[in-house]
């Protein structure tokens, strides 16, 4: 049995029926919000053209995110803020597509890296950062680390009318045993092939050892917000026009893969395999995506 929250406007049966029709990777549940139409299924076969190709593992992870984010942004040049931007992969891709992006991070090293790449990065914590009105605020795998009420409230306060809050995150606290079994089998297979180096500690090491993986970093566990809490907070601030459950486990493989074409292909294959397993109902999806329109 799948263990995941079911959104009020997206009955699980709708998702299951779409899967049975063989909808292709990166499926999304999208509502035509402006027309007040019900949520509908959309295939990634309709992905926007012109996505920049990446050669490195980190870039390939951000490409999956970029495909999602770009579909909910106005045409450039729009103004965006990315919260917890890290090394700036997503911000760099969006900048190259003509958007005016301010990546914000509280880590001085991350900000230094982003500035070396030519990004207008800001060293600041969130929600302390102040901004003039922007078209969208993006939380790319960062919201779960923040005080979500304050973070989302501040994001909403700096949006232009009908602005968007775009979130990509995970439901780590809800991972069922069947998903961990799938992941463990994948890791063992890649390790036996000699194409992936297992870590000595952390989440994947715990999965391989059969230990409790729900606290990969016990010191930070109290700071990790649940998917349910993030969704409820977003829904209280405006109208959710998109929410979906997607592949996420593949992201953990990057540090153990070689930064070579063969390593990149293994990452791509893993993403396809994970997405396919989700589509058939064989795998519970760890990733969560939401888009809020004010």
C-alpha positions as CSV (number, residue, x, y, z in Angstrom):
1,X,0.0,0.0,0.0
2,X,1.3,3.4,-0.9
3,X,2.0,5.7,2.0
4,X,1.5,9.3,1.0
5,X,-0.8,12.2,1.6
6,X,-3.6,12.7,-0.9
7,X,-4.3,16.3,-1.9
8,X,-7.8,17.4,-1.4
9,X,-8.2,18.4,-5.1
10,X,-6.3,15.4,-6.5
11,X,-7.9,12.1,-5.6
12,X,-5.4,9.2,-5.7
13,X,-7.6,7.4,-8.2
14,X,-7.0,10.2,-10.7
15,X,-3.2,9.7,-10.4
16,X,-3.6,5.9,-10.7
17,X,-5.8,6.1,-13.8
18,X,-3.3,8.4,-15.4
19,X,-0.5,6.0,-14.6
20,X,-2.4,3.1,-16.2
21,X,-2.6,5.1,-19.4
22,X,1.2,5.1,-19.6
23,X,1.7,8.9,-19.2
24,X,5.4,9.5,-19.9
25,X,8.1,10.6,-17.5
26,X,7.9,13.8,-15.4
27,X,4.1,13.5,-15.3
28,X,2.4,16.5,-13.8
29,X,-1.0,17.3,-12.3
30,X,-1.8,20.7,-13.7
31,X,-4.9,22.8,-13.3
32,X,-5.9,25.4,-15.8
33,X,-6.2,27.8,-12.9
34,X,-7.0,30.9,-14.9
35,X,-10.0,29.1,-16.5
36,X,-11.1,27.5,-13.2
37,X,-10.9,24.1,-14.9
38,X,-10.3,20.9,-12.9
39,X,-6.9,19.4,-12.5
40,X,-5.7,17.6,-15.6
41,X,-2.8,15.3,-16.5
42,X,0.0,16.6,-18.7
43,X,2.9,14.6,-20.2
44,X,6.5,15.7,-20.3
45,X,6.3,14.9,-24.0
46,X,5.0,18.5,-24.1
47,X,8.1,19.8,-22.4
48,X,9.2,23.2,-23.4
49,X,12.0,23.3,-26.1
50,X,15.3,24.9,-25.7
51,X,16.3,23.5,-22.3
52,X,20.1,24.0,-21.9
53,X,21.9,20.6,-21.9
54,X,24.3,19.9,-19.0
55,X,27.4,17.7,-19.0
56,X,27.8,17.3,-15.2
57,X,25.8,15.4,-12.6
58,X,24.7,18.4,-10.6
59,X,23.5,20.1,-13.9
60,X,21.5,17.1,-14.8
61,X,19.7,17.1,-11.5
62,X,18.9,20.8,-12.0
63,X,17.6,20.1,-15.5
64,X,14.9,18.0,-14.1
65,X,13.9,20.9,-11.8
66,X,14.3,23.4,-14.6
67,X,11.8,21.6,-16.8
68,X,9.3,21.8,-14.0
69,X,10.0,25.4,-12.9
70,X,10.0,26.9,-16.3
71,X,6.5,25.9,-17.2
72,X,5.1,28.1,-14.4
73,X,7.1,31.2,-15.1
74,X,6.0,34.1,-17.3
75,X,8.1,34.8,-20.4
76,X,11.4,36.5,-19.6
77,X,12.6,38.9,-18.6
78,X,10.7,38.2,-15.4
79,X,12.2,38.8,-11.9
80,X,12.8,35.8,-9.7
81,X,14.3,35.0,-6.3
82,X,15.7,31.5,-5.6
83,X,15.8,30.7,-1.9
84,X,18.6,28.4,-0.7
85,X,20.2,28.4,-4.2
86,X,23.3,26.4,-3.2
87,X,25.9,26.4,-6.0
88,X,23.5,28.2,-8.3
89,X,22.8,25.5,-11.0
90,X,19.2,26.4,-11.3
91,X,19.7,30.1,-11.1
92,X,22.4,30.0,-13.7
93,X,20.1,28.0,-16.1
94,X,17.3,30.5,-15.6
95,X,19.6,33.5,-16.1
96,X,20.8,32.0,-19.4
97,X,17.2,31.7,-20.5
98,X,16.7,35.5,-20.0
99,X,15.3,35.7,-16.5
100,X,16.5,38.2,-13.9
101,X,17.4,36.0,-11.0
102,X,18.6,36.8,-7.5
103,X,19.9,33.6,-5.8
104,X,19.9,33.9,-2.0
105,X,21.8,31.6,0.4
106,X,23.0,31.9,3.9
107,X,26.2,29.9,3.2
108,X,29.1,32.2,2.4
109,X,30.9,29.5,0.4
110,X,27.9,28.9,-1.7
111,X,27.5,32.6,-2.4
112,X,31.1,32.9,-3.3
113,X,30.8,30.0,-5.8
114,X,27.7,31.6,-7.4
115,X,29.4,35.0,-7.7
116,X,32.4,33.4,-9.4
117,X,29.9,32.1,-12.0
118,X,28.7,35.6,-12.6
119,X,25.4,35.4,-10.6
120,X,24.0,38.3,-8.6
121,X,24.0,36.1,-5.5
122,X,23.1,37.6,-2.1
123,X,24.3,36.3,1.3
124,X,21.3,36.4,3.5
125,X,19.0,34.2,5.6
126,X,15.4,33.7,4.8
127,X,13.0,35.4,5.6
128,X,15.3,38.2,6.6
129,X,16.1,39.0,3.0
130,X,14.3,42.1,1.7
131,X,13.4,42.5,-2.0
132,X,11.4,44.7,-4.3
133,X,8.4,42.9,-5.9
134,X,9.2,39.9,-8.0
135,X,7.2,37.6,-10.3
136,X,8.1,34.3,-8.6
137,X,9.9,32.9,-5.5
138,X,11.5,29.5,-6.0
139,X,12.2,27.0,-3.1
140,X,14.3,24.3,-4.8
141,X,14.7,21.6,-2.1
142,X,15.2,24.3,0.6
143,X,11.8,24.9,2.2
144,X,11.9,21.8,4.5
145,X,14.9,23.4,6.3
146,X,13.2,26.7,7.0
147,X,10.5,27.9,9.4
148,X,7.8,27.2,6.7
149,X,5.2,29.6,7.9
150,X,7.6,32.6,8.1
151,X,9.3,31.5,4.9
152,X,6.1,31.3,2.8
153,X,4.5,34.4,4.3
154,X,7.6,36.4,3.4
155,X,7.7,35.0,-0.1
156,X,4.1,35.9,-0.6
157,X,4.7,39.4,0.6
158,X,7.3,40.2,-2.1
159,X,5.3,38.9,-5.0
160,X,3.6,41.0,-7.6
161,X,-0.2,40.4,-8.0
162,X,-0.8,36.8,-9.4
163,X,2.8,36.0,-8.6
164,X,4.0,32.4,-8.0
165,X,5.7,30.5,-5.3
166,X,7.3,27.4,-6.8
167,X,8.4,24.6,-4.5
168,X,10.3,21.3,-5.2
169,X,10.9,19.2,-2.1
170,X,10.5,15.7,-0.7
171,X,8.3,13.7,1.7
172,X,11.2,12.1,3.6
173,X,9.4,11.4,6.8
174,X,6.8,9.3,5.0
175,X,9.1,6.9,3.1
176,X,7.5,3.4,3.2
177,X,9.5,0.2,3.6
178,X,8.7,-0.9,0.0
179,X,10.4,2.3,-1.4
180,X,13.5,1.6,0.7
181,X,13.6,-2.0,-0.6
182,X,13.5,-0.7,-4.2
183,X,16.3,1.8,-3.5
184,X,18.4,-0.8,-1.7
185,X,18.1,-3.2,-4.6
186,X,19.1,-0.4,-7.0
187,X,22.2,0.5,-4.9
188,X,23.3,-3.1,-4.6
189,X,23.0,-3.6,-8.4
190,X,25.0,-0.4,-9.2
191,X,27.6,-1.3,-6.6
192,X,28.1,-4.8,-8.0
193,X,28.5,-3.4,-11.4
194,X,31.3,-1.1,-10.1
195,X,29.7,2.0,-11.4
196,X,28.7,3.6,-8.2
197,X,30.7,4.2,-5.0
198,X,28.8,3.6,-1.8
199,X,29.2,6.3,0.9
200,X,30.5,5.4,4.4
201,X,27.8,7.3,6.2
202,X,24.5,9.1,5.7
203,X,21.2,8.2,4.2
204,X,22.4,5.7,1.5
205,X,24.8,4.0,3.9
206,X,21.9,3.5,6.3
207,X,19.7,2.1,3.5
208,X,22.4,-0.4,2.5
209,X,23.1,-1.4,6.1
210,X,19.4,-1.9,6.8
211,X,19.6,0.7,9.5
212,X,17.0,3.4,10.2
213,X,17.3,5.8,7.2
214,X,14.8,8.3,8.4
215,X,17.4,10.3,10.2
216,X,20.4,10.7,7.8
217,X,21.5,13.6,9.8
218,X,20.3,13.3,13.4
219,X,21.4,16.8,14.3
220,X,19.2,18.4,11.6
221,X,16.2,16.1,11.9
222,X,14.2,18.5,14.1
223,X,14.5,21.1,11.4
224,X,13.0,19.1,8.6
225,X,9.4,20.0,7.8
226,X,7.1,17.3,6.6
227,X,5.5,17.3,3.2
228,X,2.1,17.6,4.7
229,X,3.1,20.7,6.7
230,X,4.6,22.3,3.7
231,X,1.5,21.7,1.6
232,X,-0.9,23.0,4.3
233,X,1.2,26.1,4.7
234,X,1.2,26.8,1.0
235,X,-2.5,26.2,0.6
236,X,-3.2,28.6,3.4
237,X,-1.4,31.4,1.6
238,X,-3.1,31.3,-1.8
239,X,-4.3,28.9,-4.5
240,X,-2.4,25.7,-5.3
241,X,-2.5,25.5,-9.1
242,X,-0.2,22.5,-9.3
243,X,1.0,19.6,-7.1
244,X,2.6,16.4,-8.1
245,X,4.7,13.5,-6.8
246,X,7.8,12.7,-8.8
247,X,11.2,10.9,-8.8
248,X,13.7,12.0,-6.3
249,X,15.9,9.1,-5.1
250,X,18.2,9.3,-8.1
251,X,19.5,12.6,-6.8
252,X,21.3,10.9,-4.0
253,X,23.5,8.9,-6.4
254,X,25.4,11.9,-7.8
255,X,28.3,12.0,-5.3
256,X,29.1,8.3,-5.9
257,X,29.0,8.5,-9.7
258,X,32.0,9.4,-11.9
259,X,31.9,12.8,-13.6
260,X,32.1,11.1,-17.0
261,X,29.7,10.5,-19.8
262,X,29.2,6.9,-18.5
263,X,28.4,8.3,-15.0
264,X,26.0,10.8,-16.5
265,X,24.2,8.1,-18.5
266,X,23.8,6.0,-15.3
267,X,22.2,9.0,-13.6
268,X,19.8,9.4,-16.6
269,X,19.0,5.7,-16.6
270,X,18.3,5.8,-12.9
271,X,15.9,8.7,-13.3
272,X,14.1,6.9,-16.2
273,X,13.9,3.7,-14.1
274,X,12.6,5.5,-11.0
275,X,10.0,7.5,-13.1
276,X,8.9,4.3,-14.8
277,X,8.5,2.4,-11.5
278,X,6.4,5.3,-10.2
279,X,4.2,5.3,-13.3
280,X,3.4,1.6,-12.9
281,X,2.7,1.9,-9.2
282,X,5.7,-0.2,-8.3
283,X,7.4,2.7,-6.4
284,X,6.2,5.3,-4.0
285,X,7.4,8.7,-5.2
286,X,9.6,10.7,-2.8
287,X,9.6,14.0,-4.6
288,X,6.9,16.7,-4.1
289,X,6.1,19.7,-6.2
290,X,3.7,22.6,-5.6
291,X,3.0,25.9,-7.3
292,X,1.0,28.6,-5.5
293,X,-0.6,31.5,-7.2
294,X,-1.4,34.5,-5.0
